[in-house]
């Protein structure tokens, strides 16, 4: 009898994802205009001077008056030119007609996709220009951290929500006249407010929201007269049915589903984290029998059921080349699949769930934030507020569709509902209502010493230890201690108590 995932019995309630606690939550006040300096203390006007005696000759009286008037006129003219130019310069420096240029550090989206969105903003705001600078993913987290802490900081940056414990102090929360917590809660999915609002302060806004879907080779399942699976047991049954082995060597010729290891299953940290959440595990306190059972269920796809192995290509490539019938992946792999094999028959359905519990899905979200050191904070937040609007997200969706055919799900609910008419995107959009996340989100380009990378390494060690049949209790204990140590360093959980001295 196959292992149950999770064990029989009541499923513990799933906790809400941990929200960040920013190091500095107060927004920096904008500088007020300088006022004219008052006179120094004790200032007295000069004393009056007794007038000299005047000769009775009219010429002697008129001549100095004329000279005086000429001198006064010259002085007045010179002062007028100097002061007039100064006033003009000051007026010009604050004039609404002077354009402000925002530096925007972007990631993933090419300039050609972002251009229609930026053009629409600049058309509405002719005094604000946006310089979109597409960044390389390589070392992006370290580079943007250094840039935000400098005096020549970019104005708007793209960050991942799991980076907020590291970046919150470098960001300027939204002012009341730009993007409010109420607006974010009304126009976006519940998970987004939980991730980007702290103490009623909004730290950014996303343009897209990625989830996971089950990609299914339609032709292979139809050959076996199978329907796309809805539960994990359905998935395992289908994977066994469609697997094909080499007659002589017994090696996998066609795998059933890409699950079970950490070597060639792409997005495995997201998949395993989602499975743990579905099993009722709190990822901030990763403990209990459900942890071991879930890890065992995952590794059994390789070690016990042999519907996948590490000799196959990476999961996306394997699916595109019909080496595996099913994979779990985000929406953006659709473009790669289509590019590798345009004639492949496939569809996307929601990821498997456990029976008799409410669905739990996974999300990974990038957002745009405003730098605390921005030279133009008001204009920067005006731009981010525009990016959060349904109008901007519809423009981006249309532009991405034209560019690659498979855009990501919009974060704005109104636009996402329109996008769900696309059958490929529909399961991803549907998942957003029940999506959760954690600091184990993959493909975030974290540095090796950052929170995601360190947590994922502990999770990887736990999976590999489970696959080699090591002691379950020891695996879970090590995983729990590792997670607690790392999360406590970011103030996300209480620091572990020191062990008593024997």
C-alpha positions as CSV (number, residue, x, y, z in Angstrom):
1,X,0.0,0.0,0.0
2,X,1.4,3.4,-1.0
3,X,2.4,5.9,1.7
4,X,-0.4,8.4,2.4
5,X,0.3,12.1,2.0
6,X,-0.4,13.4,4.6
7,X,-1.1,10.6,7.2
8,X,-4.7,9.7,7.8
9,X,-6.4,11.9,10.4
10,X,-7.4,15.5,10.7
11,X,-5.2,17.9,8.7
12,X,-3.8,20.8,10.8
13,X,-4.9,24.2,9.8
14,X,-2.4,25.9,7.5
15,X,-0.9,29.0,8.9
16,X,-0.7,32.3,7.1
17,X,2.6,33.2,5.5
18,X,5.0,35.1,7.7
19,X,5.0,38.8,6.9
20,X,8.2,40.9,7.1
21,X,8.9,43.4,9.8
22,X,10.8,46.3,8.3
23,X,13.9,47.6,10.0
24,X,12.8,51.1,9.3
25,X,9.0,51.6,8.9
26,X,8.8,55.4,9.0
27,X,8.8,57.1,5.6
28,X,11.3,59.9,5.2
29,X,9.6,63.3,5.1
30,X,10.1,65.2,1.9
31,X,12.3,68.3,2.4
32,X,10.4,71.6,2.8
33,X,11.2,74.6,0.6
34,X,13.9,76.8,2.1
35,X,12.7,80.1,3.5
36,X,14.5,83.4,3.3
37,X,17.0,83.8,6.2
38,X,15.9,86.3,8.9
39,X,18.1,89.3,9.9
40,X,20.8,88.5,12.4
41,X,20.0,89.1,16.2
42,X,20.5,92.7,17.3
43,X,20.3,94.0,13.8
44,X,19.7,97.8,13.7
45,X,19.2,100.0,10.6
46,X,22.0,102.5,10.0
47,X,21.7,105.9,11.8
48,X,20.5,108.9,9.8
49,X,23.2,111.2,8.6
50,X,22.9,115.0,8.8
51,X,22.6,116.5,5.3
52,X,25.4,118.8,4.2
53,X,24.9,122.4,3.7
54,X,23.7,123.3,0.2
55,X,25.0,126.2,-1.9
56,X,22.4,128.7,-3.1
57,X,23.5,128.2,-6.8
58,X,20.8,126.2,-8.7
59,X,23.4,124.5,-11.0
60,X,25.3,123.3,-7.9
61,X,22.1,121.8,-6.6
62,X,20.9,120.2,-9.9
63,X,24.2,118.7,-11.0
64,X,24.7,116.3,-8.1
65,X,21.1,115.3,-8.3
66,X,21.4,114.4,-11.9
67,X,24.6,112.4,-11.2
68,X,22.9,110.7,-8.3
69,X,19.9,109.7,-10.4
70,X,22.1,108.3,-13.1
71,X,24.1,106.2,-10.5
72,X,20.9,105.0,-8.9
73,X,19.5,104.1,-12.4
74,X,22.6,102.1,-13.2
75,X,22.6,100.3,-9.9
76,X,18.9,99.5,-10.2
77,X,19.4,98.2,-13.8
78,X,22.3,95.9,-12.7
79,X,20.4,94.6,-9.7
80,X,17.3,94.0,-11.8
81,X,19.3,91.9,-14.3
82,X,21.1,89.9,-11.6
83,X,18.0,89.4,-9.3
84,X,15.8,88.8,-12.3
85,X,18.0,86.1,-13.6
86,X,18.2,84.5,-10.1
87,X,14.4,84.5,-9.7
88,X,14.0,83.2,-13.2
89,X,16.4,80.3,-12.5
90,X,14.6,79.4,-9.3
91,X,11.3,79.6,-11.0
92,X,12.6,77.4,-13.7
93,X,14.0,74.8,-11.3
94,X,10.6,74.2,-9.7
95,X,8.5,74.9,-12.8
96,X,6.0,72.2,-13.7
97,X,7.4,72.4,-17.3
98,X,10.7,70.9,-16.1
99,X,10.9,67.2,-16.8
100,X,12.0,64.8,-14.1
101,X,13.8,61.6,-15.2
102,X,13.2,58.4,-13.1
103,X,15.8,55.6,-13.2
104,X,13.9,52.2,-13.2
105,X,15.9,49.0,-12.6
106,X,13.9,46.3,-14.4
107,X,14.3,42.6,-14.5
108,X,13.1,39.9,-16.9
109,X,10.9,42.0,-19.2
110,X,12.8,43.4,-22.2
111,X,12.6,47.1,-23.0
112,X,10.3,46.3,-26.0
113,X,7.7,44.9,-23.7
114,X,7.9,47.7,-21.1
115,X,7.9,50.5,-23.7
116,X,4.1,50.7,-24.3
117,X,3.5,50.9,-20.5
118,X,6.1,53.6,-20.0
119,X,4.9,55.5,-23.1
120,X,1.3,55.5,-21.6
121,X,2.6,56.9,-18.3
122,X,4.7,59.6,-19.9
123,X,1.7,60.6,-22.1
124,X,-0.3,61.1,-18.9
125,X,2.6,62.8,-17.1
126,X,4.6,64.8,-19.7
127,X,6.8,66.2,-17.0
128,X,8.1,62.8,-15.9
129,X,10.4,60.6,-18.1
130,X,11.3,57.0,-17.2
131,X,14.7,55.5,-18.0
132,X,14.1,51.8,-18.0
133,X,17.4,49.9,-17.4
134,X,17.0,46.1,-17.9
135,X,19.4,44.4,-15.4
136,X,21.1,41.1,-15.8
137,X,19.9,38.4,-13.3
138,X,23.5,37.6,-12.5
139,X,24.3,38.9,-9.0
140,X,21.3,41.2,-9.3
141,X,20.4,41.0,-5.6
142,X,23.8,42.2,-4.5
143,X,24.1,44.8,-7.1
144,X,20.7,46.4,-6.4
145,X,21.3,46.3,-2.7
146,X,24.6,48.3,-3.2
147,X,22.8,50.7,-5.6
148,X,19.9,51.4,-3.2
149,X,22.3,52.2,-0.4
150,X,24.2,54.7,-2.5
151,X,23.5,58.4,-3.0
152,X,23.0,57.9,-6.7
153,X,20.2,55.3,-6.1
154,X,17.8,54.3,-8.8
155,X,14.3,55.6,-8.2
156,X,12.3,52.4,-8.9
157,X,13.5,48.8,-8.6
158,X,12.1,45.4,-9.2
159,X,12.5,43.1,-6.2
160,X,11.1,39.7,-5.1
161,X,8.7,39.7,-2.1
162,X,10.9,37.2,-0.3
163,X,13.7,39.8,-0.2
164,X,11.8,42.3,2.0
165,X,13.5,41.3,5.2
166,X,16.7,42.4,3.5
167,X,15.5,45.4,1.6
168,X,12.7,47.0,3.7
169,X,14.9,49.6,5.2
170,X,16.0,50.7,1.7
171,X,12.5,51.2,0.4
172,X,10.2,54.2,0.9
173,X,6.6,53.3,1.7
174,X,3.8,54.8,-0.4
175,X,2.5,58.2,0.6
176,X,-1.2,58.5,1.4
177,X,-2.0,60.1,-2.0
178,X,-0.5,57.4,-4.1
179,X,-1.2,53.7,-3.3
180,X,-3.1,52.8,-0.1
181,X,-3.3,49.5,1.7
182,X,-7.1,49.5,1.1
183,X,-6.5,49.9,-2.7
184,X,-4.0,47.1,-2.7
185,X,-6.4,44.8,-0.8
186,X,-9.3,45.7,-3.1
187,X,-7.6,45.4,-6.4
188,X,-5.2,42.5,-5.8
189,X,-5.3,39.0,-4.5
190,X,-5.2,38.4,-0.7
191,X,-1.6,37.1,-0.7
192,X,-0.3,40.4,-2.2
193,X,-1.5,42.5,0.8
194,X,0.0,40.0,3.2
195,X,3.3,40.2,1.5
196,X,3.6,44.0,0.7
197,X,1.7,45.7,3.5
198,X,3.2,46.1,7.0
199,X,1.8,48.4,9.6
200,X,-0.7,49.7,7.0
201,X,2.3,50.9,4.9
202,X,2.5,49.8,1.3
203,X,6.0,48.8,0.2
204,X,5.4,48.2,-3.4
205,X,3.1,46.8,-6.1
206,X,3.4,43.8,-8.4
207,X,2.6,43.8,-12.1
208,X,2.4,40.0,-12.4
209,X,1.8,37.1,-10.0
210,X,3.2,33.7,-10.9
211,X,1.8,30.3,-9.7
212,X,2.3,26.7,-10.5
213,X,0.3,24.5,-12.9
214,X,0.4,20.9,-14.0
215,X,1.5,20.6,-17.6
216,X,0.0,17.5,-19.2
217,X,0.9,15.8,-22.5
218,X,-2.7,15.4,-23.8
219,X,-1.9,12.7,-26.4
220,X,-0.1,10.4,-24.0
221,X,-2.9,10.5,-21.4
222,X,-5.5,10.0,-24.1
223,X,-3.6,6.9,-25.3
224,X,-4.2,5.4,-21.9
225,X,-7.7,6.8,-21.7
226,X,-6.8,8.9,-18.7
227,X,-8.1,12.3,-17.5
228,X,-5.8,14.9,-16.1
229,X,-5.3,14.2,-12.4
230,X,-6.8,16.3,-9.7
231,X,-5.4,14.7,-6.5
232,X,-1.9,13.5,-5.7
233,X,-3.0,9.8,-5.8
234,X,-4.6,10.4,-9.2
235,X,-1.2,11.9,-10.3
236,X,0.7,8.9,-9.1
237,X,-1.7,6.4,-10.7
238,X,-1.5,8.3,-14.1
239,X,2.3,8.5,-13.8
240,X,2.6,4.7,-13.4
241,X,0.2,4.0,-16.2
242,X,2.0,6.1,-18.8
243,X,5.6,5.3,-17.8
244,X,7.5,3.2,-20.4
245,X,10.8,1.3,-19.8
246,X,13.5,0.1,-22.2
247,X,12.9,-3.7,-22.7
248,X,16.5,-4.7,-22.2
249,X,18.0,-2.3,-19.8
250,X,14.9,-1.5,-17.8
251,X,15.8,2.2,-17.9
252,X,13.0,4.8,-18.2
253,X,12.3,5.6,-21.8
254,X,9.3,7.8,-21.0
255,X,8.8,9.0,-17.5
256,X,5.4,9.5,-15.9
257,X,5.9,12.7,-13.9
258,X,9.0,14.9,-13.1
259,X,9.0,14.6,-9.3
260,X,11.1,12.9,-6.6
261,X,14.6,14.5,-6.6
262,X,16.5,17.8,-6.5
263,X,18.8,17.3,-9.5
264,X,16.7,17.6,-12.6
265,X,13.2,18.6,-11.3
266,X,13.0,22.3,-12.0
267,X,11.2,24.3,-9.4
268,X,11.4,21.5,-6.8
269,X,11.7,23.9,-3.9
270,X,8.4,25.5,-4.8
271,X,6.7,22.1,-5.4
272,X,7.9,20.6,-2.1
273,X,7.1,23.8,-0.1
274,X,3.6,23.7,-1.6
275,X,3.2,20.0,-0.6
276,X,4.2,20.8,2.9
277,X,1.7,23.6,3.2
278,X,-1.0,21.4,1.8
279,X,-0.1,18.8,4.5
280,X,-0.7,21.5,7.2
281,X,3.0,22.1,8.0
282,X,4.0,25.6,9.2
283,X,7.1,26.5,7.3
284,X,8.1,28.9,10.1
285,X,8.0,26.0,12.5
286,X,8.7,23.1,10.3
287,X,8.1,20.1,12.6
288,X,5.9,17.1,13.2
289,X,5.2,13.8,11.5
290,X,3.6,15.4,8.4
291,X,7.1,16.7,7.4
292,X,8.7,13.3,7.2
293,X,5.7,11.8,5.5
294,X,5.5,14.5,2.9
295,X,9.3,14.3,2.1
296,X,9.0,10.5,1.8
297,X,6.0,10.8,-0.5
298,X,7.9,13.2,-2.8
299,X,11.1,11.1,-3.0
300,X,9.1,7.9,-3.6
301,X,8.3,9.1,-7.1
302,X,12.0,8.2,-7.8
303,X,13.0,5.6,-5.2
304,X,9.9,3.5,-5.0
305,X,7.6,4.1,-7.9
306,X,10.4,4.8,-10.4
307,X,8.4,7.2,-12.6
308,X,11.3,9.6,-12.9
309,X,15.1,9.4,-12.5
310,X,18.2,11.6,-12.6
311,X,19.3,10.3,-16.0
312,X,16.6,12.3,-17.8
313,X,17.0,15.9,-19.1
314,X,15.8,18.8,-17.0
315,X,12.0,18.6,-16.6
316,X,11.0,21.3,-19.0
317,X,13.2,20.0,-21.8
318,X,12.1,16.4,-21.0
319,X,8.4,17.4,-21.3
320,X,8.9,19.3,-24.5
321,X,10.7,16.3,-26.0
322,X,8.0,13.9,-24.8
323,X,10.4,12.2,-22.4
324,X,7.9,12.8,-19.5
325,X,4.1,13.0,-19.6
326,X,3.6,15.6,-16.8
327,X,5.5,18.3,-15.0
328,X,4.7,21.0,-12.4
329,X,6.0,24.4,-13.4
330,X,5.1,28.1,-13.6
331,X,3.4,29.7,-16.6
332,X,6.6,31.1,-18.2
333,X,7.8,27.7,-19.2
334,X,5.0,27.6,-21.8
335,X,7.1,29.8,-24.0
336,X,10.1,27.4,-23.8
337,X,7.9,24.3,-24.5
338,X,6.4,26.0,-27.6
339,X,9.9,27.0,-28.8
340,X,11.4,23.5,-28.4
341,X,8.5,21.6,-29.8
342,X,5.8,23.7,-31.6
343,X,3.8,20.6,-32.6
344,X,3.5,19.1,-29.0
345,X,0.0,18.5,-27.8
346,X,-0.3,19.7,-24.2
347,X,-2.5,21.5,-21.8
348,X,-2.3,23.0,-18.3
349,X,-4.5,22.1,-15.3
350,X,-4.5,23.0,-11.7
351,X,-1.8,21.4,-9.5
352,X,-2.8,18.3,-7.5
353,X,-4.5,18.8,-4.2
354,X,-5.2,16.6,-1.1
355,X,-8.8,15.3,-1.0
356,X,-11.3,16.8,1.4
357,X,-9.4,20.0,2.3
358,X,-9.5,23.5,0.8
359,X,-7.1,24.0,-2.1
360,X,-3.7,25.4,-1.3
361,X,-1.5,26.7,-4.1
362,X,1.9,28.4,-4.5
363,X,2.9,31.8,-5.8
364,X,6.2,33.7,-6.4
365,X,5.9,37.4,-6.9
366,X,8.2,40.2,-8.1
367,X,7.1,43.8,-7.3
368,X,8.2,47.4,-8.0
369,X,9.3,49.5,-5.1
370,X,10.6,53.0,-4.6
371,X,14.1,53.6,-3.2
372,X,14.3,55.5,0.1
373,X,17.2,57.5,-1.4
374,X,15.3,58.3,-4.6
375,X,15.9,61.9,-5.8
376,X,12.2,62.1,-6.9
377,X,10.1,60.1,-4.5
378,X,6.8,61.6,-5.3
379,X,7.2,61.1,-9.0
380,X,8.5,57.6,-8.4
381,X,5.5,56.5,-6.4
382,X,3.2,58.1,-9.0
383,X,4.8,55.8,-11.6
384,X,4.5,52.7,-9.3
385,X,0.9,53.6,-8.6
386,X,0.3,53.7,-12.4
387,X,2.0,50.3,-12.8
388,X,-0.5,48.9,-10.3
389,X,-3.5,50.2,-12.3
390,X,-5.7,48.0,-14.4
391,X,-4.9,50.1,-17.4
392,X,-1.1,49.6,-17.1
393,X,-1.4,45.9,-16.4
394,X,-3.6,45.4,-19.5
395,X,-1.1,47.3,-21.6
396,X,1.7,45.0,-20.2
397,X,-0.3,41.9,-20.8
398,X,-1.1,42.8,-24.4
399,X,2.6,43.8,-25.0
400,X,3.9,40.5,-23.5
401,X,1.3,38.5,-25.5
402,X,2.5,40.1,-28.7
403,X,6.2,39.6,-27.8
404,X,6.1,35.9,-26.8
405,X,2.6,34.6,-26.9
406,X,2.5,33.5,-23.3
407,X,2.4,36.4,-20.8
408,X,2.4,35.9,-17.1
409,X,-0.8,36.2,-15.1
410,X,-1.5,39.9,-14.2
411,X,-1.5,40.7,-10.5
412,X,-4.5,43.1,-10.8
413,X,-7.7,41.0,-10.3
414,X,-9.7,42.9,-13.0
415,X,-7.0,42.2,-15.6
416,X,-6.4,38.7,-14.4
417,X,-10.0,37.8,-14.9
418,X,-9.7,38.9,-18.5
419,X,-6.5,37.0,-18.9
420,X,-8.1,33.8,-17.6
421,X,-10.0,33.5,-20.8
422,X,-6.7,32.2,-22.2
423,X,-6.9,28.4,-21.5
424,X,-3.2,28.2,-20.8
425,X,-3.4,31.0,-18.2
426,X,-6.7,30.0,-16.7
427,X,-5.3,27.5,-14.1
428,X,-2.6,29.9,-13.0
429,X,-5.1,32.7,-12.5
430,X,-7.5,30.4,-10.6
431,X,-4.7,29.5,-8.3
432,X,-4.1,33.0,-7.1
433,X,-7.2,33.1,-4.8
434,X,-5.7,30.3,-2.7
435,X,-2.0,31.0,-3.1
436,X,0.6,31.0,-0.4
437,X,4.3,31.4,-0.4
438,X,7.5,31.3,1.7
439,X,11.2,32.2,1.7
440,X,11.9,29.0,-0.2
441,X,10.7,30.3,-3.6
442,X,13.2,29.3,-6.3
443,X,14.7,31.1,-9.3
444,X,14.9,34.4,-7.4
445,X,18.6,34.9,-8.2
446,X,19.4,35.1,-4.5
447,X,23.0,35.3,-3.5
448,X,24.3,32.1,-1.8
449,X,24.3,33.7,1.6
450,X,20.7,35.2,1.3
451,X,17.7,33.8,3.1
452,X,16.2,31.8,0.1
453,X,19.4,30.1,-0.9
454,X,20.2,29.0,2.7
455,X,16.7,27.7,3.4
456,X,16.6,25.8,0.1
457,X,19.9,24.2,1.0
458,X,18.5,22.8,4.2
459,X,15.4,21.5,2.3
460,X,17.6,19.9,-0.3
461,X,19.7,18.1,2.3
462,X,16.5,16.9,3.9
463,X,15.1,15.5,0.6
464,X,18.4,13.8,-0.3
465,X,18.7,12.3,3.2
466,X,15.1,11.0,2.9
467,X,15.9,9.4,-0.4
468,X,18.7,7.4,1.2
469,X,16.5,6.1,3.9
470,X,18.1,7.9,6.8
471,X,16.4,8.3,10.1
472,X,13.2,10.4,9.7
473,X,13.3,12.0,13.1
474,X,16.9,13.2,12.7
475,X,16.1,14.6,9.2
476,X,13.2,16.7,10.5
477,X,15.1,17.8,13.6
478,X,18.0,19.1,11.5
479,X,15.6,20.8,9.0
480,X,13.7,22.4,11.8
481,X,16.9,23.7,13.6
482,X,18.3,25.0,10.3
483,X,15.1,26.9,9.4
484,X,14.8,28.4,12.9
485,X,18.4,29.6,13.0
486,X,18.1,31.3,9.6
487,X,14.7,32.8,10.1
488,X,15.6,34.2,13.5
489,X,18.5,36.0,12.0
490,X,16.0,38.1,9.9
491,X,13.7,38.6,12.9
492,X,11.0,36.4,11.3
493,X,10.8,33.9,14.3
494,X,12.1,34.0,17.9
495,X,15.8,33.1,18.3
496,X,16.2,29.5,19.5
497,X,17.0,29.0,23.2
498,X,20.5,28.0,23.9
499,X,21.0,24.3,24.8
500,X,21.5,23.8,28.5
501,X,25.1,23.0,29.6
502,X,25.3,19.3,30.7
